[in-house]
Amino acid sequence: MSSSCRIWRRMQMPDLARIHRYQSLPEQGPKVLFFSGGSALNKISRVLKGYTHHSIHLVTPFDSGGSSARLRAEFDMPAVGDLRSRLMALADETVMGQPEVYALFTHRFGMSASLSELREELKQLVDGSHSLIKPIPNPMRELIQTQLGVTQAQISDTFDLRGASIGNLIISGGYLNNQQQLDPIVFLFSRLTKALGEVKTILDAPYHLSVELDNGEIILGQHRITGKEHAVLDSPIKRMWLNKGLKQVSAINSEIAEDRRDLIEHADLICYPPGSFYSSVLANLLPVGVGRAICQNPNPKVYLPNLGVDPEQFGLSLMTQVERLVATVLSDAKSMEAIQFGGLDYLLLDDRHDYGEIDEKQLSSLGVSVIKTPLIAQKEHKYDEKMVVKALLSMM
């Protein structure tokens, strides 16, 4: 019979010896797990892969805006834009990588070209005559052509390719070609780009986000929440849930797969990083089993809050953010007979930035300690990626 316990140590921030060890052997680096979505974490991910090749990124498949929305509407599939974006951030950029594959996966169709011109460009990619696909050696080129061919065959004649990401089209073809499952094509995609880390969607399901505001208004769809494609919210978010479709309220949920649960339970550190508070961070905590897995993990859990303006955080102080985060984790974990470990241990803050009033006594009642260390470069108003990575690595 096995058991687990916490071993406390004095923390040095930054711990230069520990950081040097990870940088010397990134292939043996720690398993740092992030619950995130969007592009907010991509710069940090690019720095992190220099210290560990074992970071874990659980991203949301619930986005409903941008070019991903067209693919979702066409094929009733999960959103894959964040998945592709994070894989690109983790791609091997050394001479051992695949720059030709990277160039293809990050290419987007032009916004001003006609539909017929874009159809022709897609045809050239599928038949292998396009300049972006020619340099890719076989069998990789044939694998990519196969996935793109599936997408080409199944999109409708009126599908708008303007601004479409080739990487998203490849993943979509693989999804359709693998019985509507993302994991097989993501595994292949990771191999093709030589990703130095693991990226998975928290669920392999075509759900959407929905929220109720304090004023009673119901909003269906992530793209109507973020303040990027629609007007910013004029009332704080009261609650959020997963929804089936975008036409009416139809709450739905699923349990995370066993491999996701294992990744969460055995991560060396769990980080709730900067990003859209509800649609990127808390959205990953909604599926059944996430909170339970977090509370089975004895290792550090860290919240690194946003510095800038996040429309989703309208009306939320930092203290309220922490409370919402902990409550979301524990709402799932409460089904456990006994919660072994908490959902959040540390609030990681820059030592000079003004985050507003911080009630350390209240944080202590939640089991949360504050760590303050330099995280922002001088004369900057955003996190310094190297400082953040070194701070996180010092906590393990």
C-alpha positions, 0 to 999 in steps of 0.5 A: 500500500502506497502513501504520499506526504509533503516534504517542506524545504526552504525556498530560494527565489530564484534558485540558481543551482536548481535552474542551472541543473534544469538548463543543463539537462532539459531532456530530464527536466520537471513536469510543469503543468499549465491549465491555459488557452490562447496565446498568453502563455506562448512566450513563456512556453518558448523560454521554458523548453530551454529548461525542460522538455516535459512541460504539460499544457492542457488547453481549452477546446471551447473557443468559438471565435476566429477562423476556428469557429468556421471549422467548428461550425462546419464539422461540429468539432472541438476548437483546435486553434489554441492546440496548434498555437501551443504546439508551435510555441513548443516546436524544436527551433534548433537544427534538430527541428523541422523548420519546413513543417513549422513554416507550413503549420504557421502559414495562413491563407490571405485575407484579400484573395478570392475564394477560387484563388484560395481553393487553388492554393489548398489544391496545390497543398494537397497535391504537393506542388505548393512551395510550402510543402515541397521542401518537406521530406516524405513520409511527413509530406504524404501524411500532411497531404492526406490530412489536408485532402480529407479537409478539402474533400469534406468542406462545403463549397461556400467554406470561407478559407480567408485567414484560415490556418494551415495547421488548423486545417491539417488537425481538422483533417486528422480529426475527421480521418480518425473517427472524430478523435483529436488525440491521434492527430495531435500525437502525429502533429507533435512528432512532426513539429518535434514539440518539446513538451506535451499538449492536449485538450482538456476534453476531446468534445465539441462543447461551448462555454456559457456564462450568467452575469450578475445582472441575470444575462445569459451569454452563449459562446466564448467569443461573446465573453472575451471582449475581443470580437464583441463588446466588453462585458458590462456586468461581472460573471456570476457563473460559467458552465459547458454548453451543448451548442450556441442556440440555447442553454443546454448544460453538458459535461464529461469526465476527463480521460484517464491519461489527463487525470494521470498527467494532473496527478503526477505533475511536479508543479501545477500552474494557473497562468496569465490569460483570460481568467474564465475562458482560458483558465477556469474553463479547463477546470470545469470538466468532471475529474479535474478538481479531484485530480488536482487535489490528489497531487501533493506538489505545488500549485501556483497562480500567476495572475494577469497584469493587464486588463482582462475584460472577463475579470470585470468586477473581480479583485485579486482576492476574488479571483483566488476565491473563484479559482479555489472554489472551482477546483473544490467544487469537483473535488468535494465528491472525494471522501477526503480531500488530500491536498488543496487546489492552490498553494501559492500566489506568485506576485511581482515584488513591485507591482500593485495588485490591489489590496491583498488580505494574507490572513484570508489567503491563509484560511484558503491554504494559500501563501504569497510569494513575492519576487521580481517578475517584471523587467524594469520599465516594463508593464508585463511579465519577463518570461525568463524571470517567470520561468526561473521563479516557477522552476525554483519552486520544485 
